[in-house]
Amino acid sequence: MRIAQVSAHTSPLAPLGGRETGGMNVYVLELSRELARLGYEVDIFTRLDGELPRVEQVAPNLRLVRIEAGPPTPIEKEEIVGHLPEFHRNMKRFAEEQPGGYDVIHSHYWQSGWAGTLLARELDLPHVVMFHTLGEVKNRARFGEQEPRLRIRHERTIARRATAIVTASSHERLLLERYYGADPAAMHTVPCGVDLDLFQPRDRSIARERLDLPAEAPVLLWVGRLEKLKGVEILVDAVAELERRDFTLLIVGGDERAASMRAELEAQAAATGISANVRFEGAVSHDVLPWYYSAADVCVVPSYYESFGLVAVEAMACGTPVVASRVGGLVSTVIDGVTGYLIPWRCPGPFAEKLEVLLGNPELRANFQPGRPTLSRALPLEHRRASHRRCIRRRAGAAHARPRDTGRRGRLREGSLGSRHPRALTVTPPGVGAGHELDGSPELDAPPGEVETTTAADLAGLQAVRNDMKQRGGTALRRPGTVSAAPGSAVPFRSAGGRDLNGLGHERRSAGCRIPAAGT
């Protein structure tokens, strides 16, 4: 079987910790490596962004194919949207030149999903998609997020057209069904794995000496991309509330494009009097991360949303306790009270409280360190690899077995949508050939607002947001799914069905904290 992986906006070989590089890069590369080890031929398609080989042999059976689309330089992720038609055309040209072609297309993130949807239809192939993040969920998770309507509209279309959807957690699966109208029968939940050969506990004294850290003083760690959704500002304020002042906070991640956010965090640390305690490490290579996890007493993941939370898994594999937000996939990744703590409030106080507890109790931290055996049972890479492989093979076989013109998912007849696709809209902007429409939404480079359409899935998603707001109560902010509360007021955090998502069984005082949306 030959598999075409699509990662349009970021290369799996790019240095980690940059503005657009993180868990998804690791996921795509490691999944592709494992599939290649099993004998599958895998090509990863990504955008050319430098003076690099057009085709690079990464490993036996695994190639990275760099596709020309826009200037051959790094550009903002948002700008790539305008170059997706060119990316799709050149990717199709390359695919058609390959002897034997491909058997399945596996797209990652919505921009890749757009190109993958078109390519799968044109080459009559099954299309597997994994979104990694969802625009609707990001907008609901943090006030101030501004993911465009165009992204959300296309995500809905891609979800409806996909042969199969891979989700990293049951929570992501629920959100896709609730807000995007995705077919539950097409979704497969395969939690991300962790390489236990790489991520394992290392000698703490050696790790600290290697990183020039104090031998005994507390070390706190944050790892990821420097962006607002990761909640780093919450962590800076939280450590500023700690009674002790002998700690070191390591912030790992961020490249030159994140300079403005780093400057904000540095100013925040200075304003709270902890500049001397905070070290910005920048981006580090993946194989160096285990030294950071092993050197730290606690790894903190204060994100507003995480579809899975790979950093938490890597930290636990290295025997490091995790204090994380109770959001998204982190709920099923971190075992509250066993491998760390889950914090249901997006404000510094609760994080500071748990950090004080862990830093003041070495015995408790030691009890939390058996997270690695837990992961060995729950998240072995080989098992996740096999699950993903079964999903791809099952869907690919089913797609090839059925007639090509049935009008079913991913195989629509021209001009016919069927009951699950209520409307089709054809828009042909410059540079895009006829028939390259995505049903129910305009082409990516059509002027926003020039063409509008509303589908049944759009209406269902909007209605779900409204229903959540009505049943949760509270005051709606400008963005659906956010509830505001006056400092000190008692606000229950419950789902649309009334379930206590905090798992506390009683109301908590907000103390000025942001109350997370139930749908995140």
C-alpha positions in Angstrom: 0.0 0.0 0.0 1.2 3.5 -0.8 0.1 6.3 1.5 0.2 10.0 0.7 0.5 12.0 4.0 -0.4 15.7 3.5 1.0 18.4 5.9 0.8 21.5 3.8 1.5 24.3 6.3 4.4 22.8 8.3 7.2 20.3 7.5 7.5 17.4 9.9 11.3 17.9 9.7 11.1 21.5 10.9 12.7 22.4 14.3 10.2 22.0 17.1 9.1 24.8 19.2 8.6 27.3 16.4 5.4 29.2 15.8 3.9 26.5 13.6 5.8 23.5 14.8 4.8 21.3 17.7 3.0 18.1 18.5 1.5 17.7 15.0 5.0 17.7 13.4 6.1 14.9 15.8 2.9 13.0 15.2 3.0 13.0 11.4 6.7 12.1 11.3 6.6 9.3 13.8 3.4 7.8 12.4 5.0 7.9 8.9 8.2 6.3 10.2 6.3 3.5 11.9 4.1 2.8 8.8 7.3 2.8 6.7 8.9 0.3 9.1 6.0 -2.0 8.5 6.7 -2.0 4.7 4.2 0.7 3.6 5.5 3.2 1.1 4.8 6.7 2.5 5.3 10.1 1.0 4.7 13.2 3.1 3.7 16.3 1.1 4.6 19.7 2.5 5.1 23.2 1.2 8.6 24.2 -0.1 9.9 27.0 2.2 13.6 27.1 1.6 16.5 26.0 -0.5 15.9 22.3 0.2 15.7 19.1 -1.9 12.4 18.7 -3.6 12.3 15.0 -2.6 14.2 13.9 0.5 14.6 10.3 1.6 13.9 10.4 5.3 14.1 6.6 5.9 13.5 3.4 4.0 10.1 3.6 2.4 9.6 7.2 3.6 10.1 10.3 1.6 9.4 14.0 2.2 8.1 15.7 -0.9 8.3 19.5 -0.9 5.7 21.1 -3.2 6.0 24.6 -4.7 3.2 26.8 -3.5 3.9 30.5 -3.2 7.3 32.0 -2.3 9.9 29.3 -1.3 10.4 31.0 2.1 8.7 30.7 5.5 5.4 32.6 5.5 2.6 32.9 8.0 0.2 30.1 8.2 -2.7 32.4 7.3 -1.0 33.4 4.1 -0.7 29.8 2.9 -4.4 29.7 2.4 -4.1 31.8 -0.8 -1.5 29.4 -2.2 -3.4 26.2 -1.5 -4.8 25.9 -5.1 -1.2 25.9 -6.4 -0.2 23.4 -3.7 -3.0 21.1 -4.8 -2.2 21.4 -8.5 1.5 20.6 -8.0 0.7 17.8 -5.6 -1.6 16.3 -8.1 1.0 16.6 -10.8 3.6 14.8 -8.7 1.1 12.1 -7.7 0.1 11.4 -11.3 3.8 10.9 -12.2 4.3 8.2 -9.6 4.3 4.6 -11.0 1.3 2.8 -9.4 0.0 6.0 -7.8 -1.3 6.0 -4.2 -3.9 3.9 -2.4 -5.0 6.4 0.3 -4.6 10.1 1.2 -4.2 11.0 4.8 -4.4 14.8 5.5 -3.5 16.6 8.7 -5.0 20.0 9.7 -7.7 21.8 7.7 -5.5 23.4 5.1 -4.1 20.0 4.1 -7.7 18.6 4.3 -8.8 21.1 1.7 -6.1 20.0 -0.8 -6.5 16.3 0.2 -10.3 16.4 -0.4 -9.8 17.7 -4.0 -7.0 15.3 -4.7 -8.9 12.3 -3.4 -11.9 13.1 -5.5 -9.9 13.7 -8.6 -7.8 10.5 -8.2 -10.8 8.5 -6.9 -9.1 7.6 -3.6 -10.2 7.3 0.0 -9.4 10.3 2.1 -8.5 10.0 5.8 -8.3 13.3 7.7 -7.1 14.3 11.2 -7.8 17.9 12.2 -5.5 18.2 15.2 -7.2 21.5 16.1 -10.6 22.8 15.3 -11.4 26.5 14.6 -14.8 26.4 16.3 -13.3 24.9 19.4 -10.4 27.4 19.5 -12.8 30.3 19.3 -14.9 28.9 22.2 -11.8 28.0 24.3 -10.4 31.5 24.7 -11.9 34.9 24.4 -9.9 36.8 21.8 -9.3 33.9 19.5 -10.3 34.9 15.9 -10.2 31.8 13.7 -12.0 32.9 10.5 -15.5 31.7 9.5 -13.9 30.4 6.3 -11.8 27.9 8.2 -14.7 26.6 10.2 -16.9 26.4 7.1 -14.3 24.4 5.3 -13.7 22.1 8.3 -17.4 21.2 8.2 -17.2 20.4 4.5 -14.0 18.4 4.9 -15.5 16.4 7.8 -18.6 15.6 5.8 -16.6 14.5 2.7 -13.9 12.5 4.4 -13.9 8.7 4.1 -12.7 8.5 7.7 -11.8 10.9 10.5 -9.1 10.1 13.0 -9.5 11.7 16.4 -7.0 11.8 19.3 -9.6 11.6 22.0 -13.2 10.8 22.6 -13.7 14.4 23.5 -12.5 15.6 20.0 -14.9 13.0 18.5 -17.8 14.5 20.5 -16.9 18.0 19.4 -16.7 17.0 15.7 -20.1 15.3 15.9 -21.7 18.2 17.9 -20.4 21.2 16.1 -19.4 19.9 12.7 -22.1 17.4 11.9 -19.4 14.6 11.4 -20.7 11.1 10.9 -20.0 9.0 14.1 -19.6 5.9 11.9 -16.7 7.5 10.0 -14.7 8.5 13.1 -12.0 6.4 14.7 -10.4 7.4 18.0 -6.7 6.6 18.1 -4.9 8.3 21.0 -1.4 9.6 20.2 1.5 7.3 21.2 4.8 8.2 22.8 8.2 6.8 22.0 9.1 5.1 25.3 12.6 4.4 24.1 13.3 8.1 23.7 11.1 9.5 26.5 12.2 7.7 29.7 13.5 8.9 33.0 17.1 10.1 33.0 19.4 10.8 35.9 18.2 14.0 37.4 21.6 15.2 38.6 23.1 14.6 35.1 20.1 16.3 33.4 20.5 19.4 35.6 24.2 19.6 35.2 23.7 19.3 31.4 21.2 22.2 31.4 23.1 24.3 33.9 20.4 24.2 36.5 20.8 24.2 40.3 21.1 20.8 41.8 18.4 21.0 44.5 16.2 24.1 43.9 12.8 23.5 42.3 12.5 23.5 38.5 9.2 24.1 36.7 8.9 23.4 33.0 6.7 24.5 30.1 7.1 23.2 26.6 5.3 24.2 23.4 4.7 26.9 20.8 4.6 30.4 22.1 1.0 31.4 21.4 -1.9 32.8 23.4 -3.9 29.5 23.3 -1.1 27.8 25.3 -1.8 29.9 28.4 1.8 30.7 29.3 0.8 34.0 30.9 -1.3 32.0 33.4 1.8 30.1 34.4 3.9 33.2 34.8 1.4 34.8 37.1 1.0 31.5 38.9 4.7 31.0 39.8 4.8 34.7 40.8 2.3 33.7 43.6 4.6 31.0 45.0 5.9 31.7 48.5 9.4 30.4 47.7 11.7 32.3 45.4 14.4 29.8 44.7 12.6 28.2 41.8 13.5 28.2 38.1 10.9 28.3 35.4 12.0 26.9 32.0 10.0 28.1 29.0 11.0 25.8 26.1 9.8 26.8 22.6 9.3 29.8 20.4 11.3 31.1 17.4 12.0 34.5 16.0 8.4 34.8 14.8 7.3 34.5 18.5 9.5 37.4 19.5 6.6 39.7 20.3 5.0 37.2 22.7 8.3 36.5 24.3 8.7 40.2 24.9 5.2 40.3 26.5 6.1 37.4 28.8 9.4 39.0 29.8 7.6 42.2 30.7 5.0 40.2 32.7 7.8 38.4 34.6 9.5 41.8 35.3 6.3 43.3 36.5 5.7 40.4 38.9 9.4 40.5 40.1 10.4 37.0 38.9 12.6 37.9 35.9 15.6 36.2 37.5 13.6 33.0 37.9 12.5 32.6 34.3 14.7 31.2 31.5 13.6 31.3 27.9 15.2 28.3 26.2 13.9 28.8 22.7 13.2 25.9 20.4 15.1 22.7 21.2 15.4 19.4 19.2 13.0 16.6 20.0 15.8 14.2 21.2 16.9 16.8 23.8 13.5 17.2 25.4 13.8 14.2 27.7 16.7 15.9 29.5 14.4 18.9 30.2 11.5 16.6 31.4 13.9 14.6 33.6 15.4 17.8 35.1 12.1 19.3 36.1 10.1 18.7 39.3 6.8 19.5 37.6 5.7 20.1 34.0 2.9 22.6 33.6 0.4 22.6 30.7 -2.0 25.6 31.3 -3.5 25.6 27.8 -6.9 26.9 27.1 -7.4 23.9 24.8 -5.5 20.8 23.8 -6.9 18.2 21.4 -4.6 15.6 23.0 -1.7 17.1 24.9 1.5 15.4 23.7 3.7 17.4 26.1 1.9 16.0 29.1 2.4 12.4 27.8 6.1 12.9 27.1 6.5 14.4 30.6 4.8 11.5 32.3 6.8 9.0 30.3 9.9 10.7 31.8 8.4 10.3 35.3 7.6 14.0 35.8 4.3 15.0 37.4 2.0 17.2 35.3 -0.2 20.1 36.4 -2.5 20.7 33.4 -5.8 22.4 32.5 -8.9 20.2 32.6 -9.6 20.7 28.9 -9.9 18.6 25.7 -7.7 15.5 25.4 -5.8 16.4 28.7 -8.8 15.0 30.6 -8.1 11.5 29.2 -4.3 11.9 29.2 -3.6 13.1 32.8 -5.0 10.9 35.6 -6.0 13.5 38.2 -4.4 12.6 41.5 -2.3 9.8 40.0 0.0 11.2 37.4 -0.6 14.9 38.2 -3.4 17.4 38.7 -6.1 18.7 36.4 -7.1 22.4 37.0 -10.6 23.4 35.8 -10.0 27.1 36.1 -8.1 29.3 33.7 -6.4 31.6 36.3 -3.2 31.6 38.3 -4.5 30.8 41.8 -5.5 27.2 41.4 -2.3 26.4 39.4 -0.1 28.1 42.1 -1.9 26.1 44.8 -1.1 22.7 43.2 2.4 23.8 42.4 3.0 24.7 46.1 1.6 21.3 47.1 3.9 19.4 44.8 7.1 21.5 45.4 6.6 21.2 49.1 6.1 17.4 49.1 8.9 15.4 47.5 7.2 12.2 48.6 4.0 13.1 46.8 6.0 13.9 43.6 7.7 10.5 43.9 4.3 8.8 44.2 3.2 10.6 41.0 6.2 9.4 39.1 4.9 5.9 38.3 3.2 7.6 35.3 5.5 5.8 33.0 4.2 2.2 33.8 0.6 3.7 33.3 1.6 5.0 29.9 3.3 1.7 29.0 0.0 0.0 29.5 -2.2 2.7 28.0 -0.2 4.4 25.2 2.4 2.1 23.7 3.4 3.5 20.3 3.2 0.1 18.7 -0.5 -0.3 19.7 -1.4 3.1 18.4 0.5 2.5 15.2 -1.4 -0.7 14.7 -4.8 0.9 15.4 -4.0 3.7 12.9 -2.9 1.2 10.3 -6.2 -0.8 10.7 -8.2 2.3 10.3 -6.4 3.2 7.1 -6.6 -0.3 5.6 -10.2 -0.8 6.6 -11.3 2.5 5.0 -9.1 2.1 2.0 -10.4 -1.4 1.3 -14.0 -0.3 1.8 -13.6 2.7 -0.5 -12.1 0.6 -3.3 -14.6 -2.2 -3.0 -17.7 0.0 -3.6 -18.8 1.5 -6.9 -17.1 4.7 -7.8 -20.3 6.7 -8.6 -22.5 5.9 -5.6 -22.6 9.5 -4.4 -21.5 8.4 -1.0 -19.0 10.0 1.3 -15.9 11.1 -0.6 -17.4 9.8 -3.9 -19.9 12.3 -4.9 -21.4 12.2 -8.4 -20.9 15.5 -10.3 -23.9 17.7 -9.6 -25.4 15.3 -7.1 -25.0 15.7 -3.3 -27.4 13.3 -1.8 -29.3 13.7 1.5 -26.2 14.4 3.6 -25.0 17.2 1.4 -27.9 19.7 1.1 -26.3 22.3 -1.1 -23.4 22.6 -3.5 -21.8 25.8 -4.6 -19.4 26.1 -7.5 -17.0 29.0 -7.5 -14.1 29.1 -9.9 -11.5 31.8 -8.9 -8.5 32.5 -11.0 -6.0 29.6 -11.1 -8.5 27.0 -10.1 -10.1 24.7 -12.6 -13.8 24.0 -12.9 -15.1 21.4 -10.6 -12.8 22.3 -7.7 -15.6 23.4 -5.4 -16.1 22.1 -1.9 -19.9 21.5 -1.4 -21.6 24.0 0.8 -18.8 26.6 0.9 -16.9 29.0 -1.3 -13.4 28.4 -2.6 -10.5 29.4 -0.3 -9.4 32.4 -2.4 -12.8 33.7 -3.2 -13.3 37.1 -1.5 -14.8 36.4 1.9 -18.4 37.7 1.9 -18.7 37.7 -1.9 -20.3 34.3 -1.8 -22.3 33.1 1.2 -24.1 29.8 1.7 -25.5 28.0 4.8 -25.7 24.3 5.0 -27.6 22.0 7.4 -24.3 21.3 9.2 -23.7 25.0 9.6 -27.1 25.5 11.2 -26.7 22.4 13.4 -23.4 23.7 14.7 -24.7 27.1 15.5 -27.7 25.7 17.2 -25.6 23.5 19.3 -23.6 26.5 20.5 -26.8 28.4 21.3 -28.3 25.4 23.2 -25.1 25.1 25.3 -25.4 28.7 26.3 -29.0 28.4 27.2 -28.6 25.3 29.3 -25.4 26.4 31.0 -26.7 29.8 32.0 -24.5 32.8 32.7 -23.8 35.8 30.6 -22.7 35.3 27.0 -19.7 37.2 25.9 -19.2 38.2 22.2 -18.0 34.7 21.4 -20.3 31.8 21.8 -19.4 29.3 24.5 -17.7 31.7 27.0 -19.4 32.5 30.3 -18.4 35.5 32.4 -18.8 35.8 36.1 -18.2 38.5 38.5 -15.2 37.9 40.9 -16.4 35.9 43.9 -19.6 34.8 42.3 -20.6 31.1 42.5 -20.9 29.6 39.0 -21.3 25.9 38.3 -19.2 24.5 35.4 -21.6 22.0 33.8 -22.1 20.5 30.4 -25.1 21.0 28.2 -26.5 17.8 29.8 -26.0 19.1 33.3 -23.0 16.9 34.1 -20.4 18.5 36.5 -17.4 18.8 34.3 -15.2 19.8 37.2 -15.8 16.5 38.8 -16.2 18.3 42.1 -19.9 17.9 42.7 -20.3 21.4 44.0 -20.0 25.0 42.9 -16.6 26.8 42.9 -16.0 30.4 43.6 -14.7 32.1 40.4 -12.4 34.5 42.2 -12.0 36.4 38.9 -11.2 33.2 37.0 -12.4 32.6 33.5 -15.0 29.8 33.4 -14.2 27.4 30.5 -16.8 26.7 28.0 -18.4 23.3 28.4 -17.7 22.4 24.8 -13.9 22.7 25.2 
